[in-house]
Amino acid sequence: MKRSILVLIIIVVALAGSALAQASQGRGQEQGRGGGRGGRGGIPAPPTLTGPVADMVNAIVTAINNQDAAYFQKNVAPDAIWVDEDFHFFPVNFFLNRIMQAKPAKKLAITNLTGQTWDGGAWAGARYTLDETTAAGAPNQMKGSLTLTFKKTGNDWQVVMVHAPVDGTAIAH
């Protein structure tokens, strides 16, 4: 009887160990494939951004498309910086003025808005397309990634950093 119980315990432990090994191997294979997340296993999808910061990002897009420079006076910190794809640092107003004064107006669109907020700060990221006209009058579409960093000033959010690298070749503005 003692032998039967010992054999039964060994079989149960072996089966449980085998089941656990198969389960962990299955997770490893999913992570190795990226689990549908860009090829790097174990990396969670970024959080979808909602709330006041998401509303502000959408308002920024609208203000750019409408060439509403007054919107940025309140919502961009005076010392905010813009970082381009070559890691050059400029005052945000340097690029905003170029974007806002374009004739015809540039049209910005974003997708995949993600981000996170804390008590006094936030970040937002998105993919963007910027439809514009070159100096020669030809249509051009730039595509890239957009990352915005915000600080809370009183009850309002202000942009303190913009990182907007271009996928591919950018044209001189």
Accessible surface in RSA format (square Angstrom, percent):
REM  Atomic radii and reference values for relative SASA: ProtOr
REM  Chains: A
REM  Algorithm: Lee & Richards
REM  Probe-radius: 1.40
REM  Slices: 20
REM RES _ NUM      All-atoms   Total-Side   Main-Chain    Non-polar    All polar
REM                ABS   REL    ABS   REL    ABS   REL    ABS   REL    ABS   REL
RES MET A   1   175.97  91.1 132.16  87.5  43.82 104.3 109.91  93.4  66.07  87.5
RES LYS A   2   182.04  88.8 174.22 106.9   7.82  18.6 119.56 107.6  62.48  66.6
RES ARG A   3   196.03  82.3 192.97  98.4   3.06   7.3  68.34  93.4 127.68  77.4
RES SER A   4    71.77  60.7  60.28  80.4  11.49  26.5  33.75  71.9  38.02  53.3
RES ILE A   5    85.16  48.5  84.53  63.0   0.63   1.5  85.16  61.3   0.00   0.0
RES LEU A   6   104.60  58.3 102.93  73.6   1.67   4.2 104.16  73.2   0.44   1.2
RES VAL A   7    80.22  52.8  79.75  72.2   0.47   1.1  80.22  69.7   0.00   0.0
RES LEU A   8   107.74  60.0 106.46  76.2   1.28   3.2 107.53  75.5   0.21   0.6
RES ILE A   9    94.52  53.8  92.94  69.2   1.58   3.8  94.52  68.1   0.00   0.0
RES ILE A  10   101.00  57.5  98.17  73.1   2.83   6.8 100.27  72.2   0.74   2.0
RES ILE A  11    85.10  48.4  83.17  62.0   1.93   4.6  85.10  61.3   0.00   0.0
RES VAL A  12    83.44  54.9  81.59  73.9   1.85   4.5  82.67  71.8   0.77   2.1
RES VAL A  13    97.33  64.0  93.97  85.1   3.36   8.1  95.71  83.2   1.62   4.4
RES ALA A  14    61.04  56.1  44.73  69.0  16.31  37.1  55.66  78.4   5.38  14.3
RES LEU A  15   119.94  66.8 115.57  82.7   4.38  11.0 116.04  81.5   3.91  10.5
RES ALA A  16    52.06  47.9  43.07  66.5   8.99  20.5  51.15  72.0   0.91   2.4
RES GLY A  17    36.44  44.9   0.00   N/A  36.44  44.9  30.69  84.2   5.75  12.9
RES SER A  18    53.49  45.2  43.87  58.5   9.62  22.2  29.06  61.9  24.43  34.2
RES ALA A  19    59.05  54.3  49.93  77.1   9.11  20.7  54.38  76.6   4.66  12.4
RES LEU A  20   130.43  72.6 127.17  91.0   3.26   8.2 127.58  89.6   2.85   7.7
RES ALA A  21    59.95  55.1  49.65  76.6  10.30  23.4  56.93  80.2   3.02   8.0
RES GLN A  22   119.71  66.9 111.09  81.2   8.62  20.5  33.72  71.8  85.99  65.2
RES ALA A  23    50.28  46.2  35.67  55.0  14.61  33.2  47.39  66.7   2.88   7.6
RES SER A  24    58.24  49.2  50.83  67.8   7.41  17.1  25.98  55.3  32.26  45.2
RES GLN A  25   111.31  62.2 102.33  74.8   8.97  21.4  34.36  73.1  76.95  58.4
RES GLY A  26    35.28  43.5   0.00   N/A  35.28  43.5  28.34  77.8   6.94  15.6
RES ARG A  27   146.94  61.7 144.03  73.4   2.91   6.9  65.29  89.2  81.65  49.5
RES GLY A  28    38.65  47.7   0.00   N/A  38.65  47.7  30.07  82.5   8.58  19.2
RES GLN A  29   101.48  56.7  92.28  67.4   9.21  21.9  34.32  73.0  67.17  50.9
RES GLU A  30    81.22  46.6  81.15  61.4   0.07   0.2  11.94  23.1  69.28  56.6
RES GLN A  31    84.48  47.2  83.55  61.1   0.93   2.2  11.87  25.3  72.61  55.1
RES GLY A  32    62.40  77.0   0.00   N/A  62.40  77.0  38.47 105.6  23.92  53.6
RES ARG A  33   169.98  71.4 143.78  73.3  26.20  62.4  78.37 107.1  91.61  55.5
RES GLY A  34     0.00   0.0   0.00   N/A   0.00   0.0   0.00   0.0   0.00   0.0
RES GLY A  35    26.07  32.1   0.00   N/A  26.07  32.1   9.94  27.3  16.13  36.1
RES GLY A  36    81.60 100.6   0.00   N/A  81.60 100.6  43.41 119.1  38.20  85.5
RES ARG A  37    85.60  35.9  65.13  33.2  20.47  48.7  34.54  47.2  51.06  30.9
RES GLY A  38    78.49  96.8   0.00   N/A  78.49  96.8  43.48 119.3  35.01  78.4
RES GLY A  39    49.45  61.0   0.00   N/A  49.45  61.0  25.26  69.3  24.19  54.2
RES ARG A  40   169.36  71.1 165.25  84.2   4.10   9.8  58.81  80.4 110.55  67.0
RES GLY A  41    34.14  42.1   0.00   N/A  34.14  42.1   4.81  13.2  29.33  65.7
RES GLY A  42    46.31  57.1   0.00   N/A  46.31  57.1  21.60  59.3  24.71  55.3
RES ILE A  43    74.76  42.5  74.06  55.2   0.70   1.7  74.76  53.8   0.00   0.0
RES PRO A  44   108.04  78.7  93.03  84.8  15.01  54.6 100.54  83.0   7.50  46.6
RES ALA A  45    72.49  66.7  51.35  79.2  21.15  48.1  54.45  76.7  18.04  47.8
RES PRO A  46    79.90  58.2  64.21  58.5  15.69  57.0  69.92  57.7   9.98  62.0
RES PRO A  47    65.46  47.7  54.89  50.0  10.57  38.4  65.46  54.0   0.00   0.0
RES THR A  48   108.69  77.3  87.25  88.4  21.45  51.1  52.87  71.0  55.82  84.4
RES LEU A  49    12.75   7.1   5.18   3.7   7.56  19.0   5.48   3.8   7.27  19.6
RES THR A  50   103.63  73.7  89.57  90.8  14.06  33.5  60.22  80.9  43.41  65.6
RES GLY A  51    33.91  41.8   0.00   N/A  33.91  41.8  26.44  72.6   7.47  16.7
RES PRO A  52    93.17  67.9  85.46  77.9   7.71  28.0  89.06  73.5   4.11  25.5
RES VAL A  53     0.22   0.1   0.18   0.2   0.04   0.1   0.18   0.2   0.04   0.1
RES ALA A  54     7.04   6.5   7.04  10.9   0.00   0.0   7.04   9.9   0.00   0.0
RES ASP A  55    95.79  67.1  88.90  88.5   6.89  16.3  30.03  70.7  65.75  65.6
RES MET A  56    17.63   9.1  13.20   8.7   4.43  10.6  12.80  10.9   4.84   6.4
RES VAL A  57     1.53   1.0   1.53   1.4   0.00   0.0   1.53   1.3   0.00   0.0
RES ASN A  58    73.19  50.5  70.44  68.1   2.75   6.6  26.80  64.5  46.39  44.8
RES ALA A  59    36.15  33.2  28.12  43.4   8.03  18.3  33.74  47.5   2.42   6.4
RES ILE A  60    12.89   7.3  12.89   9.6   0.00   0.0  12.89   9.3   0.00   0.0
RES VAL A  61    17.76  11.7  17.76  16.1   0.00   0.0  17.76  15.4   0.00   0.0
RES THR A  62    76.02  54.1  73.21  74.2   2.81   6.7  49.54  66.5  26.47  40.0
RES ALA A  63     4.25   3.9   1.84   2.8   2.42   5.5   4.00   5.6   0.26   0.7
RES ILE A  64    13.24   7.5  12.26   9.1   0.98   2.4  12.26   8.8   0.98   2.7
RES ASN A  65    30.77  21.2  28.05  27.1   2.72   6.6   8.43  20.3  22.34  21.6
RES ASN A  66   101.11  69.7  73.50  71.0  27.61  66.5  23.25  55.9  77.87  75.3
RES GLN A  67    46.38  25.9  26.47  19.3  19.91  47.4  11.16  23.8  35.21  26.7
RES ASP A  68    60.77  42.6  54.58  54.3   6.19  14.6  16.11  37.9  44.66  44.5
RES ALA A  69    53.20  48.9  49.18  75.9   4.02   9.1  49.91  70.3   3.29   8.7
RES ALA A  70    75.67  69.6  60.98  94.1  14.69  33.4  64.65  91.0  11.02  29.2
RES TYR A  71    49.92  23.3  40.88  23.3   9.04  23.5  45.21  34.0   4.72   5.8
RES PHE A  72    12.47   6.2   9.37   5.8   3.10   8.1   9.54   5.8   2.93   8.4
RES GLN A  73   142.48  79.7 117.25  85.7  25.24  60.1  45.61  97.1  96.87  73.5
RES LYS A  74   130.03  63.4 117.66  72.2  12.37  29.5  76.95  69.3  53.08  56.5
RES ASN A  75    17.65  12.2  17.65  17.1   0.00   0.0   0.20   0.5  17.45  16.9
RES VAL A  76    13.22   8.7   7.14   6.5   6.08  14.7   7.14   6.2   6.08  16.5
RES ALA A  77     2.61   2.4   0.00   0.0   2.61   5.9   0.00   0.0   2.61   6.9
RES PRO A  78   125.37  91.4  93.04  84.8  32.33 117.5 101.45  83.8  23.92 148.7
RES ASP A  79   111.99  78.4  88.94  88.5  23.05  54.5  49.49 116.5  62.50  62.3
RES ALA A  80     3.75   3.5   0.20   0.3   3.55   8.1   0.90   1.3   2.86   7.6
RES ILE A  81    61.25  34.9  61.25  45.6   0.00   0.0  61.25  44.1   0.00   0.0
RES TRP A  82    27.18  10.9  27.18  13.2   0.00   0.0  24.49  13.1   2.69   4.4
RES VAL A  83     4.05   2.7   4.05   3.7   0.00   0.0   4.05   3.5   0.00   0.0
RES ASP A  84    16.86  11.8  16.33  16.3   0.53   1.3   4.97  11.7  11.89  11.9
RES GLU A  85    72.26  41.5  42.61  32.2  29.64  70.6  22.47  43.5  49.79  40.7
RES ASP A  86    94.48  66.2  69.36  69.0  25.13  59.4  19.08  44.9  75.40  75.2
RES PHE A  87   140.24  70.2 128.64  79.7  11.60  30.2 128.64  78.0  11.60  33.2
RES HIS A  88    90.80  49.6  87.01  60.5   3.79   9.7  59.38  61.2  31.43  36.6
RES PHE A  89   109.58  54.8  82.46  51.1  27.12  70.6  82.69  50.1  26.90  77.0
RES PHE A  90    57.81  28.9  55.58  34.4   2.23   5.8  57.81  35.1   0.00   0.0
RES PRO A  91    86.11  62.8  83.54  76.2   2.57   9.3  85.68  70.7   0.43   2.7
RES VAL A  92     3.92   2.6   3.21   2.9   0.72   1.7   3.21   2.8   0.72   1.9
RES ASN A  93    74.28  51.2  73.76  71.3   0.53   1.3  17.39  41.8  56.90  55.0
RES PHE A  94    80.99  40.5  71.06  44.0   9.93  25.8  78.27  47.5   2.72   7.8
RES PHE A  95    35.62  17.8  35.62  22.1   0.00   0.0  35.62  21.6   0.00   0.0
RES LEU A  96    10.50   5.8  10.50   7.5   0.00   0.0  10.50   7.4   0.00   0.0
RES ASN A  97    76.68  52.9  76.47  73.9   0.21   0.5  11.47  27.6  65.21  63.0
RES ARG A  98   101.36  42.6  88.28  45.0  13.09  31.2  29.33  40.1  72.04  43.7
RES ILE A  99    18.50  10.5  17.81  13.3   0.69   1.7  17.81  12.8   0.69   1.9
RES MET A 100    15.71   8.1  10.00   6.6   5.71  13.6  10.00   8.5   5.71   7.6
RES GLN A 101   129.54  72.4 112.95  82.5  16.58  39.5  41.31  87.9  88.22  66.9
RES ALA A 102    21.36  19.6  11.50  17.7   9.86  22.4  21.32  30.0   0.04   0.1
RES LYS A 103   165.14  80.6 131.92  80.9  33.22  79.1 100.31  90.3  64.83  69.1
RES PRO A 104    85.27  62.1  74.46  67.9  10.81  39.3  82.28  67.9   2.99  18.6
RES ALA A 105    33.67  31.0  17.16  26.5  16.50  37.5  17.16  24.2  16.50  43.7
RES LYS A 106    14.67   7.2  13.80   8.5   0.87   2.1   4.91   4.4   9.76  10.4
RES LYS A 107    99.23  48.4  97.76  60.0   1.47   3.5  73.24  65.9  25.98  27.7
RES LEU A 108    19.25  10.7  14.12  10.1   5.13  12.9  14.34  10.1   4.91  13.2
RES ALA A 109    53.08  48.8  49.07  75.7   4.01   9.1  52.33  73.7   0.75   2.0
RES ILE A 110    32.94  18.7  11.22   8.4  21.72  52.4  11.66   8.4  21.28  57.7
RES THR A 111    83.30  59.2  75.92  77.0   7.37  17.6  73.48  98.7   9.81  14.8
RES ASN A 112   108.99  75.2  85.92  83.0  23.07  55.6  29.54  71.1  79.45  76.8
RES LEU A 113    31.89  17.8  22.18  15.9   9.71  24.4  22.18  15.6   9.71  26.1
RES THR A 114    24.62  17.5  24.62  25.0   0.00   0.0  16.55  22.2   8.06  12.2
RES GLY A 115     2.35   2.9   0.00   N/A   2.35   2.9   0.00   0.0   2.35   5.3
RES GLN A 116    83.88  46.9  79.58  58.2   4.30  10.2  15.43  32.8  68.45  51.9
RES THR A 117    60.51  43.0  41.48  42.1  19.03  45.3   8.83  11.9  51.68  78.1
RES TRP A 118   137.29  55.1 120.25  58.2  17.04  40.0 114.48  61.0  22.81  37.0
RES ASP A 119   142.06  99.5 121.22 120.7  20.84  49.3  43.61 102.6  98.45  98.2
RES GLY A 120    45.44  56.0   0.00   N/A  45.44  56.0  29.89  82.0  15.55  34.8
RES GLY A 121    16.24  20.0   0.00   N/A  16.24  20.0  14.25  39.1   1.99   4.5
RES ALA A 122     1.23   1.1   0.00   0.0   1.23   2.8   0.00   0.0   1.23   3.3
RES TRP A 123    70.31  28.2  70.31  34.0   0.00   0.0  62.02  33.1   8.29  13.5
RES ALA A 124     0.99   0.9   0.44   0.7   0.55   1.2   0.53   0.8   0.45   1.2
RES GLY A 125    10.20  12.6   0.00   N/A  10.20  12.6  10.20  28.0   0.00   0.0
RES ALA A 126    10.68   9.8   0.99   1.5   9.69  22.0   5.31   7.5   5.37  14.2
RES ARG A 127    92.16  38.7  91.74  46.8   0.42   1.0  44.26  60.5  47.89  29.0
RES TYR A 128    15.60   7.3  10.98   6.2   4.62  12.0  10.62   8.0   4.99   6.1
RES THR A 129    37.69  26.8  37.37  37.9   0.32   0.8  28.40  38.2   9.29  14.0
RES LEU A 130    11.72   6.5  11.72   8.4   0.00   0.0  11.72   8.2   0.00   0.0
RES ASP A 131    62.84  44.0  61.02  60.7   1.82   4.3  23.76  55.9  39.08  39.0
RES GLU A 132    10.37   6.0   0.60   0.5   9.77  23.3   5.44  10.5   4.93   4.0
RES THR A 133    53.84  38.3  33.21  33.7  20.63  49.2  17.55  23.6  36.30  54.9
RES THR A 134    32.30  23.0  26.03  26.4   6.27  14.9  26.02  34.9   6.28   9.5
RES ALA A 135   122.18 112.3  69.56 107.3  52.63 119.7  83.27 117.3  38.91 103.1
RES ALA A 136   100.54  92.4  56.19  86.7  44.35 100.9  69.24  97.5  31.30  82.9
RES GLY A 137    51.37  63.4   0.00   N/A  51.37  63.4  27.28  74.9  24.09  54.0
RES ALA A 138    47.85  44.0  43.69  67.4   4.17   9.5  47.85  67.4   0.00   0.0
RES PRO A 139   124.01  90.4 104.25  95.0  19.77  71.9 105.10  86.8  18.91 117.5
RES ASN A 140    39.42  27.2  30.36  29.3   9.05  21.8   7.48  18.0  31.94  30.9
RES GLN A 141    90.17  50.4  62.90  46.0  27.27  64.9  21.12  44.9  69.05  52.4
RES MET A 142    15.81   8.2  12.77   8.5   3.04   7.2  15.81  13.4   0.00   0.0
RES LYS A 143   104.96  51.2 102.83  63.1   2.14   5.1  46.67  42.0  58.29  62.1
RES GLY A 144     0.03   0.0   0.00   N/A   0.03   0.0   0.00   0.0   0.03   0.1
RES SER A 145    38.94  32.9  38.91  51.9   0.04   0.1  22.06  47.0  16.89  23.7
RES LEU A 146    18.58  10.3  17.54  12.6   1.04   2.6  17.54  12.3   1.04   2.8
RES THR A 147    46.18  32.8  46.18  46.8   0.00   0.0  24.94  33.5  21.24  32.1
RES LEU A 148     5.79   3.2   5.79   4.1   0.00   0.0   5.79   4.1   0.00   0.0
RES THR A 149    45.12  32.1  45.12  45.7   0.00   0.0  37.34  50.2   7.78  11.8
RES PHE A 150     4.11   2.1   0.00   0.0   4.11  10.7   0.00   0.0   4.11  11.8
RES LYS A 151    81.76  39.9  81.72  50.1   0.04   0.1  40.30  36.3  41.46  44.2
RES LYS A 152    84.15  41.1  61.24  37.6  22.91  54.5  14.23  12.8  69.92  74.5
RES THR A 153    66.86  47.6  59.31  60.1   7.55  18.0  61.13  82.1   5.73   8.7
RES GLY A 154    67.84  83.7   0.00   N/A  67.84  83.7  44.60 122.4  23.24  52.1
RES ASN A 155   142.32  98.1 119.33 115.3  22.99  55.3  28.04  67.5 114.28 110.5
RES ASP A 156    63.64  44.6  60.58  60.3   3.06   7.2  10.50  24.7  53.13  53.0
RES TRP A 157    24.57   9.9  20.20   9.8   4.37  10.3  17.35   9.3   7.22  11.7
RES GLN A 158    27.29  15.3  27.29  19.9   0.00   0.0   1.39   2.9  25.91  19.7
RES VAL A 159     2.47   1.6   2.47   2.2   0.00   0.0   2.47   2.1   0.00   0.0
RES VAL A 160    37.63  24.8  32.29  29.2   5.34  12.9  32.29  28.1   5.34  14.5
RES MET A 161    53.42  27.7  53.42  35.4   0.00   0.0  29.17  24.8  24.25  32.1
RES VAL A 162     8.54   5.6   8.54   7.7   0.00   0.0   8.54   7.4   0.00   0.0
RES HIS A 163    55.02  30.1  55.01  38.2   0.01   0.0  34.89  36.0  20.13  23.4
RES ALA A 164    11.61  10.7   7.17  11.1   4.44  10.1   7.17  10.1   4.44  11.8
RES PRO A 165    30.46  22.2  30.41  27.7   0.05   0.2  30.41  25.1   0.05   0.3
RES VAL A 166    19.34  12.7   6.43   5.8  12.90  31.1   6.47   5.6  12.86  34.9
RES ASP A 167    75.56  52.9  55.83  55.6  19.73  46.7  32.47  76.4  43.08  43.0
RES GLY A 168    69.24  85.4   0.00   N/A  69.24  85.4  40.97 112.4  28.27  63.3
RES THR A 169   127.42  90.6  99.97 101.3  27.46  65.4  69.92  93.9  57.50  86.9
RES ALA A 170    37.24  34.2  15.69  24.2  21.55  49.0  15.69  22.1  21.55  57.1
RES ILE A 171    54.23  30.9  45.17  33.7   9.06  21.8  50.28  36.2   3.95  10.7
RES ALA A 172   107.22  98.6  68.93 106.4  38.29  87.1  80.42 113.3  26.79  71.0
RES HIS A 173    75.10  41.0  31.83  22.1  43.27 110.7  46.92  48.4  28.18  32.8
END  Absolute sums over single chains surface
CHAIN  1 A    10911.1       8722.6       2188.4       6722.3       4188.8
END  Absolute sums over all chains
TOTAL         10911.1       8722.6       2188.4       6722.3       4188.8
